[in-house]
Amino acid sequence: RTINTLALQHSVPVNGYPFKKGKSSLVYTGDTGPCESLLTLAKSADLLLAECSFPAARKGIDYHLTSETVGELAQVANVKKLLLTHMYPECELVNIQDECAKKFNGMIELAQDLKRLNI
């Protein structure tokens, strides 16, 4: 099997990873800022497992996603479900899912250790 990755935007080299099985698709971002390659990678994914390091109030972040930027990206990419991970402690001070939902109309969940999802 082959995995075709795409380089994403970060302070060090990083890649995004798409996985497909049958008609189901999962895209994992790792650390990244908003970029065209992430939009390409996430296009029509059933599940986007994306970092969401900061709440929407943090502006001008180049190498990470905020709740607002990841929500907007998921909406534009026509993602079905968004699973948020890699949240810094300041994300606990707001409802990160509600912030994300201002830009994304699909389902939003927070990642948890050992959580299992059907795609």
VONU-211016 format. One record per atom (N, C-alpha, C, O): atom name; x, z, y. Coordinates in steps of 0.001 Angstrom, whole numbers, m for minus. Layout:
% VONU-211016
<rec "CA", <X, Z, Y>>
...
***
This chain:
% VONU-211016
<rec "N", <833, 0, m1189>>
<rec "CA", <0, 0, 0>>
<rec "C", <869, 0, 1240>>
<rec "O", <2004, 476, 1228>>
<rec "N", <318, m538, 2300>>
<rec "CA", <1024, m630, 3567>>
<rec "C", <207, 34, 4661>>
<rec "O", <m1014, m120, 4712>>
<rec "N", <872, 769, 5531>>
<rec "CA", <221, 1340, 6707>>
<rec "C", <848, 667, 7921>>
<rec "O", <2057, 759, 8137>>
<rec "N", <26, m4, 8705>>
<rec "CA", <494, m659, 9925>>
<rec "C", <280, 289, 11094>>
<rec "O", <m847, 473, 11555>>
<rec "N", <1348, 882, 11566>>
<rec "CA", <1255, 1839, 12667>>
<rec "C", <1420, 1121, 14001>>
<rec "O", <1868, m24, 14059>>
<rec "N", <1052, 1815, 15060>>
<rec "CA", <1290, 1307, 16410>>
<rec "C", <2008, 2382, 17217>>
<rec "O", <1685, 3565, 17115>>
<rec "N", <2975, 1967, 18011>>
<rec "CA", <3675, 2905, 18890>>
<rec "C", <2720, 3383, 19973>>
<rec "O", <1973, 2592, 20549>>
<rec "N", <2749, 4681, 20246>>
<rec "CA", <1908, 5281, 21275>>
<rec "C", <2791, 5804, 22401>>
<rec "O", <4016, 5716, 22328>>
<rec "N", <2173, 6343, 23429>>
<rec "CA", <2902, 6797, 24625>>
<rec "C", <3190, 8296, 24544>>
<rec "O", <2272, 9114, 24500>>
<rec "N", <4464, 8638, 24526>>
<rec "CA", <4867, 10040, 24540>>
<rec "C", <6311, 10112, 25044>>
<rec "O", <6953, 9080, 25237>>
<rec "N", <6812, 11311, 25252>>
<rec "CA", <8175, 11486, 25760>>
<rec "C", <9237, 11169, 24703>>
<rec "O", <10404, 10965, 25035>>
<rec "N", <8834, 11127, 23448>>
<rec "CA", <9693, 10719, 22337>>
<rec "C", <8922, 9666, 21540>>
<rec "O", <7702, 9583, 21681>>
<rec "N", <9583, 8863, 20712>>
<rec "CA", <8858, 7842, 19950>>
<rec "C", <7813, 8464, 19007>>
<rec "O", <8119, 9368, 18230>>
<rec "N", <6588, 7962, 19094>>
<rec "CA", <5490, 8407, 18230>>
<rec "C", <4660, 7200, 17821>>
<rec "O", <4684, 6158, 18476>>
<rec "N", <3925, 7362, 16726>>
<rec "CA", <3048, 6306, 16234>>
<rec "C", <1664, 6852, 15952>>
<rec "O", <1495, 8043, 15691>>
<rec "N", <678, 5977, 16005>>
<rec "CA", <m668, 6278, 15553>>
<rec "C", <m852, 5644, 14186>>
<rec "O", <m240, 4622, 13877>>
<rec "N", <m1702, 6260, 13366>>
<rec "CA", <m1844, 5827, 11984>>
<rec "C", <m3293, 5516, 11636>>
<rec "O", <m4149, 6395, 11735>>
<rec "N", <m3587, 4277, 11229>>
<rec "CA", <m4926, 3936, 10756>>
<rec "C", <m4968, 3984, 9221>>
<rec "O", <m4033, 3546, 8550>>
<rec "N", <m6048, 4512, 8691>>
<rec "CA", <m6246, 4547, 7244>>
<rec "C", <m7613, 3953, 6933>>
<rec "O", <m8588, 4235, 7630>>
<rec "N", <m7687, 3134, 5892>>
<rec "CA", <m8962, 2538, 5488>>
<rec "C", <m9137, 2692, 3992>>
<rec "O", <m8186, 2588, 3217>>
<rec "N", <m10387, 2945, 3605>>
<rec "CA", <m10754, 2941, 2198>>
<rec "C", <m12149, 2351, 2135>>
<rec "O", <m13102, 2927, 2660>>
<rec "N", <m12263, 1212, 1498>>
<rec "CA", <m13542, 519, 1495>>
<rec "C", <m13917, 150, 2917>>
<rec "O", <m13146, m497, 3626>>
<rec "N", <m15101, 565, 3326>>
<rec "CA", <m15569, 278, 4683>>
<rec "C", <m15298, 1423, 5654>>
<rec "O", <m15606, 1309, 6840>>
<rec "N", <m14729, 2519, 5171>>
<rec "CA", <m14493, 3695, 6015>>
<rec "C", <m13102, 3655, 6635>>
<rec "O", <m12139, 3206, 6014>>
<rec "N", <m13017, 4138, 7880>>
<rec "CA", <m11720, 4133, 8559>>
<rec "C", <m11483, 5440, 9306>>
<rec "O", <m12394, 6023, 9894>>
<rec "N", <m10237, 5876, 9263>>
<rec "CA", <m9764, 7072, 9956>>
<rec "C", <m8541, 6667, 10763>>
<rec "O", <m7667, 5958, 10264>>
<rec "N", <m8480, 7118, 12007>>
<rec "CA", <m7299, 6889, 12841>>
<rec "C", <m6789, 8247, 13304>>
<rec "O", <m7556, 9074, 13797>>
<rec "N", <m5479, 8470, 13141>>
<rec "CA", <m4831, 9711, 13554>>
<rec "C", <m3852, 9399, 14682>>
<rec "O", <m3028, 8492, 14565>>
<rec "N", <m3949, 10161, 15781>>
<rec "CA", <m3113, 9854, 16939>>
<rec "C", <m1775, 10573, 16982>>
<rec "O", <m782, 9963, 17378>>
<rec "N", <m1702, 11824, 16596>>
<rec "CA", <m511, 12596, 16923>>
<rec "C", <m447, 12751, 18429>>
<rec "O", <m1422, 12452, 19118>>
<rec "N", <678, 13212, 18958>>
<rec "CA", <836, 13364, 20410>>
<rec "C", <836, 11993, 21071>>
<rec "O", <1514, 11072, 20614>>
<rec "N", <76, 11867, 22139>>
<rec "CA", <65, 10623, 22895>>
<rec "C", <m616, 10819, 24236>>
<rec "O", <m1444, 11713, 24410>>
<rec "N", <m258, 9982, 25156>>
<rec "CA", <m1016, 9865, 26390>>
<rec "C", <m1932, 8665, 26272>>
<rec "O", <m1860, 7930, 25287>>
<rec "N", <m2792, 8451, 27254>>
<rec "CA", <m3666, 7281, 27215>>
<rec "C", <m2836, 5997, 27296>>
<rec "O", <m1947, 5880, 28139>>
<rec "N", <m3129, 5036, 26416>>
<rec "CA", <m2395, 3774, 26412>>
<rec "C", <m3206, 2700, 25692>>
<rec "O", <m4104, 3006, 24908>>
<rec "N", <m2881, 1452, 25967>>
<rec "CA", <m3603, 319, 25374>>
<rec "C", <m3478, 297, 23854>>
<rec "O", <m4442, m34, 23164>>
<rec "N", <m2312, 644, 23324>>
<rec "CA", <m2137, 599, 21871>>
<rec "C", <m3039, 1611, 21174>>
<rec "O", <m3481, 1366, 20051>>
<rec "N", <m3318, 2736, 21813>>
<rec "CA", <m4237, 3714, 21229>>
<rec "C", <m5655, 3160, 21205>>
<rec "O", <m6381, 3354, 20230>>
<rec "N", <m6044, 2485, 22249>>
<rec "CA", <m7358, 1850, 22294>>
<rec "C", <m7478, 798, 21191>>
<rec "O", <m8505, 724, 20516>>
<rec "N", <m6458, 4, 21009>>
<rec "CA", <m6433, m1006, 19946>>
<rec "C", <m6535, m350, 18576>>
<rec "O", <m7307, m796, 17728>>
<rec "N", <m5771, 691, 18362>>
<rec "CA", <m5740, 1390, 17082>>
<rec "C", <m7084, 2029, 16748>>
<rec "O", <m7524, 1987, 15599>>
<rec "N", <m7734, 2617, 17743>>
<rec "CA", <m8975, 3369, 17529>>
<rec "C", <m10216, 2483, 17456>>
<rec "O", <m11290, 2973, 17104>>
<rec "N", <m10104, 1210, 17772>>
<rec "CA", <m11250, 305, 17859>>
<rec "C", <m12156, 407, 16634>>
<rec "O", <m11739, 105, 15515>>
<rec "N", <m13401, 836, 16857>>
<rec "CA", <m14466, 908, 15850>>
<rec "C", <m14160, 1838, 14680>>
<rec "O", <m14720, 1661, 13598>>
<rec "N", <m13292, 2818, 14868>>
<rec "CA", <m12977, 3771, 13799>>
<rec "C", <m14197, 4629, 13469>>
<rec "O", <m14954, 5014, 14360>>
<rec "N", <m14377, 4920, 12197>>
<rec "CA", <m15431, 5848, 11793>>
<rec "C", <m15084, 7257, 12250>>
<rec "O", <m15959, 8009, 12682>>
<rec "N", <m13803, 7614, 12154>>
<rec "CA", <m13340, 8936, 12576>>
<rec "C", <m12019, 8788, 13318>>
<rec "O", <m11068, 8196, 12809>>
<rec "N", <m11975, 9330, 14518>>
<rec "CA", <m10734, 9386, 15290>>
<rec "C", <m10293, 10838, 15342>>
<rec "O", <m10940, 11668, 15981>>
<rec "N", <m9186, 11144, 14668>>
<rec "CA", <m8578, 12473, 14699>>
<rec "C", <m7539, 12430, 15813>>
<rec "O", <m6454, 11871, 15653>>
<rec "N", <m7896, 13033, 16946>>
<rec "CA", <m7094, 12853, 18153>>
<rec "C", <m6667, 14170, 18765>>
<rec "O", <m7402, 15157, 18744>>
<rec "N", <m5472, 14163, 19304>>
<rec "CA", <m5018, 15319, 20062>>
<rec "C", <m5835, 15434, 21341>>
<rec "O", <m6240, 14435, 21934>>
<rec "N", <m6066, 16667, 21748>>
<rec "CA", <m6787, 16964, 22992>>
<rec "C", <m6113, 18199, 23573>>
<rec "O", <m6638, 19309, 23490>>
<rec "N", <m4954, 17988, 24155>>
<rec "CA", <m4104, 19104, 24555>>
<rec "C", <m4635, 19927, 25713>>
<rec "O", <m4388, 21130, 25785>>
<rec "N", <m5367, 19289, 26625>>
<rec "CA", <m5748, 19984, 27851>>
<rec "C", <m7208, 19747, 28219>>
<rec "O", <m7793, 18735, 27834>>
<rec "N", <m7800, 20688, 28971>>
<rec "CA", <m9146, 20475, 29498>>
<rec "C", <m9139, 19394, 30582>>
<rec "O", <m8083, 18985, 31064>>
<rec "N", <m10318, 18951, 30947>>
<rec "CA", <m10473, 17858, 31914>>
<rec "C", <m9850, 18171, 33272>>
<rec "O", <m9416, 17258, 33975>>
<rec "N", <m9801, 19433, 33647>>
<rec "CA", <m9278, 19816, 34967>>
<rec "C", <m7801, 19468, 35145>>
<rec "O", <m7333, 19316, 36274>>
<rec "N", <m7076, 19344, 34055>>
<rec "CA", <m5653, 18978, 34146>>
<rec "C", <m5542, 17478, 34374>>
<rec "O", <m5827, 16692, 33471>>
<rec "N", <m5146, 17088, 35529>>
<rec "CA", <m5033, 15669, 35892>>
<rec "C", <m3576, 15227, 35862>>
<rec "O", <m2664, 16047, 35962>>
<rec "N", <m3371, 13935, 35725>>
<rec "CA", <m2030, 13375, 35805>>
<rec "C", <m1150, 13653, 34610>>
<rec "O", <74, 13687, 34734>>
<rec "N", <m1756, 13854, 33450>>
<rec "CA", <m988, 14098, 32226>>
<rec "C", <m597, 12737, 31634>>
<rec "O", <m1471, 11931, 31317>>
<rec "N", <692, 12478, 31484>>
<rec "CA", <1141, 11186, 30964>>
<rec "C", <1295, 11155, 29448>>
<rec "O", <1074, 10116, 28826>>
<rec "N", <1668, 12272, 28851>>
<rec "CA", <2052, 12250, 27443>>
<rec "C", <1123, 13024, 26521>>
<rec "O", <1467, 13267, 25364>>
<rec "N", <m39, 13411, 27008>>
<rec "CA", <m1055, 14068, 26189>>
<rec "C", <m2423, 13630, 26676>>
<rec "O", <m2555, 13057, 27757>>
<rec "N", <m3438, 13903, 25872>>
<rec "CA", <m4813, 13564, 26233>>
<rec "C", <m5557, 14806, 26702>>
<rec "O", <m5334, 15903, 26189>>
<rec "N", <m6432, 14630, 27669>>
<rec "CA", <m7348, 15694, 28081>>
<rec "C", <m8689, 15440, 27411>>
<rec "O", <m8904, 14381, 26820>>
<rec "N", <m9582, 16404, 27504>>
<rec "CA", <m10919, 16224, 26931>>
<rec "C", <m11604, 15004, 27539>>
<rec "O", <m12335, 14293, 26850>>
<rec "N", <m11374, 14765, 28804>>
<rec "CA", <m11984, 13621, 29488>>
<rec "C", <m11365, 12295, 29038>>
<rec "O", <m12089, 11337, 28770>>
<rec "N", <m10043, 12234, 28954>>
<rec "CA", <m9400, 10966, 28581>>
<rec "C", <m9653, 10607, 27129>>
<rec "O", <m9846, 9431, 26818>>
<rec "N", <m9659, 11582, 26230>>
<rec "CA", <m9922, 11268, 24823>>
<rec "C", <m11390, 10874, 24631>>
<rec "O", <m11693, 10003, 23815>>
<rec "N", <m12293, 11502, 25370>>
<rec "CA", <m13705, 11128, 25290>>
<rec "C", <m13942, 9720, 25786>>
<rec "O", <m14670, 8948, 25162>>
<rec "N", <m13334, 9388, 26899>>
<rec "CA", <m13476, 8039, 27456>>
<rec "C", <m12882, 6996, 26518>>
<rec "O", <m13478, 5941, 26299>>
<rec "N", <m11721, 7287, 25970>>
<rec "CA", <m11080, 6371, 25038>>
<rec "C", <m11959, 6138, 23811>>
<rec "O", <m12131, 4998, 23379>>
<rec "N", <m12514, 7208, 23249>>
<rec "CA", <m13371, 7088, 22068>>
<rec "C", <m14617, 6259, 22376>>
<rec "O", <m15066, 5473, 21542>>
<rec "N", <m15165, 6433, 23556>>
<rec "CA", <m16353, 5675, 23951>>
<rec "C", <m16032, 4187, 24077>>
<rec "O", <m16752, 3346, 23539>>
<rec "N", <m14970, 3868, 24778>>
<rec "CA", <m14578, 2469, 24983>>
<rec "C", <m14210, 1808, 23653>>
<rec "O", <m14495, 628, 23448>>
<rec "N", <m13582, 2561, 22752>>
<rec "CA", <m13165, 2025, 21453>>
<rec "C", <m14311, 1956, 20447>>
<rec "O", <m14129, 1462, 19334>>
<rec "N", <m15482, 2445, 20826>>
<rec "CA", <m16651, 2425, 19939>>
<rec "C", <m16423, 3238, 18658>>
<rec "O", <m16801, 2819, 17564>>
<rec "N", <m15804, 4394, 18819>>
<rec "CA", <m15555, 5317, 17707>>
<rec "C", <m16872, 6000, 17335>>
<rec "O", <m17682, 6310, 18209>>
<rec "N", <m17081, 6233, 16049>>
<rec "CA", <m18316, 6894, 15617>>
<rec "C", <m18238, 8415, 15746>>
<rec "O", <m19177, 9053, 16222>>
<rec "N", <m17110, 8989, 15319>>
<rec "CA", <m16965, 10446, 15324>>
<rec "C", <m15570, 10803, 15816>>
<rec "O", <m14594, 10120, 15508>>
<rec "N", <m15492, 11881, 16582>>
<rec "CA", <m14238, 12331, 17176>>
<rec "C", <m13930, 13738, 16680>>
<rec "O", <m14759, 14640, 16803>>
<rec "N", <m12748, 13922, 16125>>
<rec "CA", <m12292, 15223, 15652>>
<rec "C", <m11087, 15615, 16504>>
<rec "O", <m10045, 14960, 16458>>
<rec "N", <m11237, 16686, 17282>>
<rec "CA", <m10210, 17093, 18239>>
<rec "C", <m9252, 18106, 17628>>
<rec "O", <m9668, 19027, 16925>>
<rec "N", <m7968, 17925, 17906>>
<rec "CA", <m6939, 18822, 17402>>
<rec "C", <m5846, 18991, 18459>>
<rec "O", <m5893, 18349, 19509>>
<rec "N", <m4871, 19846, 18188>>
<rec "CA", <m3700, 20050, 19049>>
<rec "C", <m4112, 20515, 20444>>
<rec "O", <m3627, 20000, 21452>>
<rec "N", <m5004, 21488, 20486>>
<rec "CA", <m5503, 22004, 21764>>
<rec "C", <m4646, 23176, 22226>>
<rec "O", <m4435, 24130, 21477>>
<rec "N", <m4157, 23106, 23446>>
<rec "CA", <m3384, 24190, 24026>>
<rec "C", <m4323, 25358, 24352>>
<rec "O", <m5531, 25156, 24477>>
<rec "N", <m3786, 26572, 24491>>
<rec "CA", <m4636, 27754, 24725>>
<rec "C", <m5607, 27623, 25894>>
<rec "O", <m6694, 28199, 25846>>
<rec "N", <m5246, 26884, 26940>>
<rec "CA", <m6171, 26776, 28072>>
<rec "C", <m7462, 26038, 27710>>
<rec "O", <m8440, 26113, 28453>>
<rec "N", <m7478, 25337, 26597>>
<rec "CA", <m8711, 24683, 26135>>
<rec "C", <m9756, 25714, 25705>>
<rec "O", <m10951, 25420, 25687>>
<rec "N", <m9308, 26914, 25361>>
<rec "CA", <m10235, 27973, 24954>>
<rec "C", <m11007, 28542, 26139>>
<rec "O", <m11986, 29262, 25946>>
<rec "N", <m10584, 28233, 27352>>
<rec "CA", <m11232, 28763, 28547>>
<rec "C", <m12449, 27942, 28969>>
<rec "O", <m13199, 28350, 29857>>
<rec "N", <m12643, 26794, 28337>>
<rec "CA", <m13782, 25922, 28640>>
<rec "C", <m14420, 25481, 27324>>
<rec "O", <m13864, 25716, 26251>>
<rec "N", <m15582, 24845, 27408>>
<rec "CA", <m16177, 24244, 26215>>
<rec "C", <m15645, 22818, 26126>>
<rec "O", <m16173, 21895, 26746>>
<rec "N", <m14595, 22666, 25345>>
<rec "CA", <m13878, 21398, 25272>>
<rec "C", <m14768, 20286, 24729>>
<rec "O", <m14642, 19134, 25145>>
<rec "N", <m15669, 20620, 23801>>
<rec "CA", <m16588, 19617, 23257>>
<rec "C", <m17552, 19120, 24331>>
<rec "O", <m17821, 17921, 24416>>
<rec "N", <m18069, 20022, 25141>>
<rec "CA", <m18974, 19617, 26222>>
<rec "C", <m18258, 18729, 27231>>
<rec "O", <m18824, 17745, 27707>>
<rec "N", <m17026, 19070, 27554>>
<rec "CA", <m16261, 18234, 28482>>
<rec "C", <m16067, 16832, 27915>>
<rec "O", <m16216, 15835, 28622>>
<rec "N", <m15736, 16775, 26651>>
<rec "CA", <m15516, 15491, 25991>>
<rec "C", <m16820, 14680, 25937>>
<rec "O", <m16809, 13459, 26097>>
<rec "N", <m17927, 15368, 25711>>
<rec "CA", <m19237, 14714, 25598>>
<rec "C", <m19696, 14089, 26916>>
<rec "O", <m20609, 13263, 26914>>
<rec "N", <m19095, 14457, 28018>>
<rec "CA", <m19434, 13819, 29297>>
<rec "C", <m18984, 12363, 29321>>
<rec "O", <m19496, 11565, 30106>>
<rec "N", <m18030, 12017, 28464>>
<rec "CA", <m17503, 10648, 28408>>
<rec "C", <m17804, 9939, 27090>>
<rec "O", <m17747, 8711, 27023>>
<rec "N", <m18130, 10709, 26029>>
<rec "CA", <m18309, 10142, 24687>>
<rec "C", <m19679, 10507, 24142>>
<rec "O", <m20062, 11676, 24138>>
<rec "N", <m20420, 9499, 23681>>
<rec "CA", <m21781, 9712, 23177>>
<rec "C", <m21858, 9993, 21685>>
<rec "O", <m22937, 10306, 21182>>
<rec "N", <m20749, 9893, 20961>>
<rec "CA", <m20761, 10112, 19516>>
<rec "C", <m20622, 11581, 19155>>
<rec "O", <m20659, 12459, 20017>>
<rec "N", <m20461, 11829, 17854>>
<rec "CA", <m20287, 13197, 17353>>
<rec "C", <m18880, 13692, 17677>>
<rec "O", <m17909, 12938, 17614>>
<rec "N", <m18794, 14984, 18027>>
<rec "CA", <m17513, 15608, 18366>>
<rec "C", <m17401, 16921, 17604>>
<rec "O", <m18322, 17738, 17624>>
<rec "N", <m16277, 17119, 16934>>
<rec "CA", <m16000, 18381, 16248>>
<rec "C", <m14585, 18828, 16585>>
<rec "O", <m13746, 18036, 17014>>
<rec "N", <m14344, 20116, 16380>>
<rec "CA", <m12999, 20670, 16529>>
<rec "C", <m12372, 20792, 15150>>
<rec "O", <m13017, 21258, 14210>>
<rec "N", <m11130, 20380, 15025>>
<rec "CA", <m10428, 20489, 13748>>
<rec "C", <m10192, 21953, 13405>>
<rec "O", <m9990, 22788, 14287>>
<rec "N", <m10221, 22248, 12122>>
<rec "CA", <m9940, 23586, 11606>>
<rec "C", <m9061, 23432, 10379>>
<rec "O", <m9174, 22448, 9648>>
<rec "N", <m8184, 24405, 10152>>
<rec "CA", <m7345, 24371, 8963>>
<rec "C", <m8210, 24266, 7715>>
<rec "O", <m9217, 24962, 7585>>
<rec "N", <m7813, 23400, 6811>>
<rec "CA", <m8449, 23180, 5510>>
<rec "C", <m9863, 22600, 5591>>
<rec "O", <m10573, 22572, 4586>>
<rec "N", <m10272, 22149, 6743>>
<rec "CA", <m11593, 21543, 6898>>
<rec "C", <m11616, 20204, 6171>>
<rec "O", <m10657, 19435, 6237>>
<rec "N", <m12713, 19933, 5481>>
<rec "CA", <m12877, 18664, 4777>>
<rec "C", <m14062, 17930, 5374>>
<rec "O", <m15104, 18522, 5654>>
<rec "N", <m13888, 16643, 5562>>
<rec "CA", <m14950, 15809, 6120>>
<rec "C", <m15139, 14576, 5256>>
<rec "O", <m14174, 14029, 4723>>
<rec "N", <m16367, 14145, 5119>>
<rec "CA", <m16643, 12860, 4488>>
<rec "C", <m16677, 11801, 5575>>
<rec "O", <m17297, 11988, 6622>>
<rec "N", <m16019, 10711, 5320>>
<rec "CA", <m15973, 9628, 6306>>
<rec "C", <m16876, 8504, 5833>>
<rec "O", <m16994, 7481, 6508>>
***
